[in-house]
Amino acid sequence: MTTPLSILIANPKGGSGKSTLATNLAGHFAWQGEKVALGDLDRQQSARYWLTRRPEQYPHIAEWDIDSDTTPHAPKGTTVALLDSPAGLHGKKLETALKAVCRVLVPVAPSSFDMWALEGFFAQLAEEKTVRKKQVEIGIVGMRVDPRTHAAQQLEHFLAGYGFPVLSWLRNTQLYVQLQPKGLTLFDLPGRRFERDLEQWQAILKWLRNPSSPSI
């Protein structure tokens, strides 16, 4: 039996882009023919509601029904499992979530508030047994970032101190916001029209399959 590729999207701060990452990755893997399950640990259930909006004619993404009191286990037959997480995920709840996955993506926006919120979170991640033993790999994704700006340079300098690979910068665009209420993702759109945005995801997708691949 093949172990599913299991991914946690986590950041202690709300509004960092966790659901954007989770839903778009689910859409990508569904188009690749994977059996995808999307779970939501957040009480707001944003990702779960997004699933109810997804049109039937697009590749299916299953709901991962999660009991918050136990370690999540991906549904039987799943080949890719994604967990969207709430703001403030820490302590035992973070430890439990890490036991269910082999990859963690941390979306980070270029603001001082986001960076301050991440300091303690990164410290806890580094101390977790699954991370120290390389059972779980951590990757960073810059959200709503123009890499040419001073804010992006400050963010890059901040992240360099933690040793986690920065996989890509996703640009600031309303495209993702416009797709969300329709239950759609970037990967549901005609590729030729959105090559610039699709290209920004390639390093993330490569790393998820092979964490030893180089970051930006």
C-alpha positions in Angstrom: 0.0 0.0 0.0 1.5 3.4 -1.0 1.8 6.0 1.7 0.0 9.2 0.6 1.8 12.5 0.1 0.5 14.3 3.2 0.8 18.1 3.5 0.1 20.5 6.3 -0.4 24.2 5.5 0.4 26.1 8.7 1.1 29.6 10.0 0.1 31.0 13.4 -1.3 34.2 11.9 -4.7 34.5 10.2 -4.8 35.9 6.6 -1.4 34.5 5.6 -2.7 32.5 2.6 -3.1 29.0 4.1 -6.4 28.2 2.4 -5.2 29.7 -0.9 -2.2 27.3 -0.8 -4.3 24.3 0.3 -7.1 24.6 -2.3 -4.8 25.4 -5.2 -2.5 22.4 -4.4 -5.6 20.2 -4.1 -6.7 21.4 -7.6 -3.3 20.7 -9.1 -3.0 17.2 -7.8 -6.6 16.4 -8.8 -5.7 17.4 -12.4 -2.7 15.0 -12.2 -5.1 12.1 -11.6 -4.3 11.8 -7.9 -6.9 10.7 -5.3 -7.0 14.0 -3.3 -8.5 14.6 0.1 -8.7 18.1 1.6 -9.1 18.5 5.4 -9.8 21.6 7.5 -8.7 22.0 11.1 -10.0 25.5 11.3 -13.3 26.2 13.1 -14.2 28.5 10.2 -14.0 25.6 7.8 -13.1 27.8 4.8 -11.5 25.0 2.8 -14.5 22.7 3.5 -16.9 25.4 2.4 -14.8 26.0 -0.8 -15.2 22.3 -1.6 -19.0 22.7 -1.6 -18.7 25.4 -4.2 -16.5 23.3 -6.6 -18.3 22.5 -9.9 -18.9 18.8 -10.6 -17.3 18.9 -14.0 -13.8 19.6 -12.5 -11.6 16.8 -11.1 -12.9 15.6 -7.8 -11.4 16.5 -4.5 -12.7 14.5 -1.5 -13.4 16.0 1.9 -11.2 14.7 4.7 -13.5 14.5 7.6 -11.3 15.1 10.7 -11.9 14.4 14.4 -10.0 17.2 16.1 -9.4 15.0 19.2 -7.3 12.3 17.5 -4.4 12.2 15.1 -5.8 12.7 11.5 -5.5 9.8 9.1 -6.0 10.3 5.4 -9.1 8.6 3.9 -8.6 5.1 2.5 -7.4 5.2 -1.1 -6.0 8.7 -0.9 -2.8 9.4 -2.7 -2.5 13.1 -1.8 -3.8 14.5 1.5 -3.8 18.2 2.5 -4.6 19.7 5.9 -5.6 23.4 6.1 -4.9 24.7 9.6 -6.2 27.5 11.9 -4.4 30.5 13.1 -2.7 29.9 16.4 -1.8 26.3 15.7 0.7 25.4 18.4 1.5 23.1 21.3 -0.1 19.7 21.3 -2.4 20.5 18.4 0.6 21.3 16.2 2.4 18.1 17.5 -0.7 16.0 16.6 -1.0 17.5 13.1 2.7 16.9 12.4 2.2 13.2 13.1 -0.2 13.0 10.2 2.0 14.5 7.5 5.4 14.3 5.8 5.5 17.9 4.4 4.7 21.3 5.9 4.2 24.4 3.9 4.4 27.8 5.7 2.9 30.7 3.8 4.5 34.0 4.8 3.5 37.5 3.8 6.0 40.4 3.7 5.0 42.3 6.8 6.5 42.8 10.2 3.3 41.4 11.9 3.7 38.2 10.0 7.4 37.9 10.8 6.9 38.6 14.5 4.2 35.9 14.6 6.5 33.4 13.0 9.4 33.6 15.5 7.9 31.4 18.1 6.3 29.1 15.6 9.6 28.4 13.8 11.2 27.8 17.2 8.6 25.2 18.1 8.9 23.5 14.7 12.6 23.2 15.0 12.1 21.4 18.4 9.5 18.9 17.2 10.8 15.4 17.1 9.4 14.6 13.6 11.2 17.7 12.2 14.5 17.0 14.0 14.5 13.4 12.7 13.6 14.6 9.1 10.4 12.7 9.2 8.7 15.9 8.3 10.2 18.5 5.9 9.4 22.2 6.2 9.2 24.6 3.2 8.4 28.3 3.0 6.2 30.1 0.4 6.2 33.9 0.1 2.6 35.1 -0.4 1.6 38.3 -2.2 5.3 39.2 -2.7 7.1 41.2 -5.4 10.7 39.9 -4.9 12.0 43.3 -6.2 10.7 45.2 -3.3 12.4 46.2 0.0 9.8 44.4 1.9 10.6 41.2 0.1 14.3 41.6 0.8 13.5 42.1 4.5 11.4 38.9 4.5 14.2 37.0 2.7 16.7 38.1 5.3 14.3 37.2 8.2 13.7 33.7 6.8 17.4 33.0 6.1 18.0 32.8 9.9 15.8 29.7 10.3 17.3 27.3 7.8 14.0 26.3 6.1 14.0 26.5 2.3 12.1 29.3 0.6 10.5 27.6 -2.3 8.8 30.4 -4.3 7.3 33.9 -4.2 3.6 34.0 -5.3 2.8 37.5 -6.6 0.1 39.8 -5.3 -2.9 39.3 -7.6 -6.7 39.3 -7.2 -6.9 36.1 -9.4 -6.9 33.8 -6.4 -9.6 35.9 -4.6 -11.8 35.8 -7.7 -11.5 32.0 -8.0 -12.3 31.1 -4.4 -16.1 31.7 -4.3 -16.4 29.6 -7.5 -14.6 26.6 -5.9 -11.9 26.9 -8.5 -8.1 27.1 -8.6 -5.4 28.5 -10.8 -4.9 25.0 -12.2 -8.5 24.9 -13.4 -7.8 27.7 -15.9 -6.4 27.7 -19.4 -2.6 27.3 -18.8 -1.4 29.5 -21.7 -3.2 32.6 -20.3 -1.7 32.2 -16.8 1.8 31.0 -17.5 3.4 33.6 -15.3 1.4 32.5 -12.2 1.7 28.8 -13.0 5.5 29.1 -13.3 5.6 30.4 -9.7 4.2 27.1 -8.4 6.6 24.8 -10.1 9.3 24.9 -7.5 6.7 24.2 -4.8 5.3 21.2 -6.6 8.8 19.9 -7.3 9.8 20.2 -3.7 6.7 18.5 -2.4 7.6 15.4 -4.5 11.3 15.7 -3.7 12.3 17.9 -0.7 16.0 17.6 -1.6 15.3 19.7 -4.8 16.9 23.2 -4.6 14.9 26.2 -3.4 15.1 29.7 -4.8 
